Amino acid sequence: MDVLRDLENRYHPLEAYGDTKVGIGVATGNDAVYIVDSSLDVESDRLVPLVKREDIVEGKILDSNRSVINTFTPGKGTINLDEYPKLRAFFLKHEKQIKKRHVAQKNPGSWFRTIDRVYPELVNKPKLLIPDIAGSNEVAFDEGKYHPHHNLYYITSSDWDMEVLGGLLSSRVALFFIWSYSVKMRGKYLRFQAQYLRRICVPTPDTISKGLKKQIKDAFRKRDFQTLDVLSLKAYDIQSIPLFDFVDTRK
């Protein structure tokens, strides 16, 4: 507790610096309908490239040629379905399934909408992707290709080099924060939910030297977790982190 409180006093939580934000991916209410192959014959501007938890393997994102259907107009409400005849025909084909959802019953005028809004502008942003339940923090870097699914949390920031931040969040120091706050699952697994991720305290980018940033970035790309553990201690200006009991599946 002494070490935790010291870190909390010396550094600020993730979202306290610049425009750094933690979010969660899109929930549709019926993934079998709304998550489709990217070649589906509907209006192309309604398809947004999607990444799911299963697409992340050893820190790399596999392109599964998968998209989520976007039922919203940017800055406004749902689309006018009559303007999208192909998508309208697709939804009518699955109308019975779609209308069973609570969100459809609550919003009969826009029965075809997803539970959450899809944000196409999020696709092009560099972001870190973090699965909810894992043995350790399996952080992946998306250079700007996908919208995350609801089983992934994401972090965006224009103030950080995202691979440097990814390296810090892949270290035992970040794990120590999560372990301190998180619900412990059976088998000593942790939950990497937004409320816990937001409480991770980090140094500000300008307090980390260029040389150390490069080392962290290189180690993150190589998934060299032992090196990241050592480098993160330097970034946080501490000698060590207490031992804590968790499943370390980092490889």
Secondary structure, DSSP 8 states (H G I E B T S, - for coil): -HHHHHHHHHSEEGGGSTT-EEEE-B--S-HHHHEEETT-SS-GGGEEEEE-GGGEETTEE----EEEE--B-TTSSB--GGG-HHHHHHHHHTHHHHHTSHHHHH-GGGTT--SS---HHHHTS-EEEEESEESS---EEE-S--EEBTTEEEEE-SSS-HHHHHHHHTSHHHHHHHHHHS-B-TTS-EE--HHHHTT-EE--GGGS-HHHHHHHHHHHHHT-HHHHHHHHHHHHT-S------------
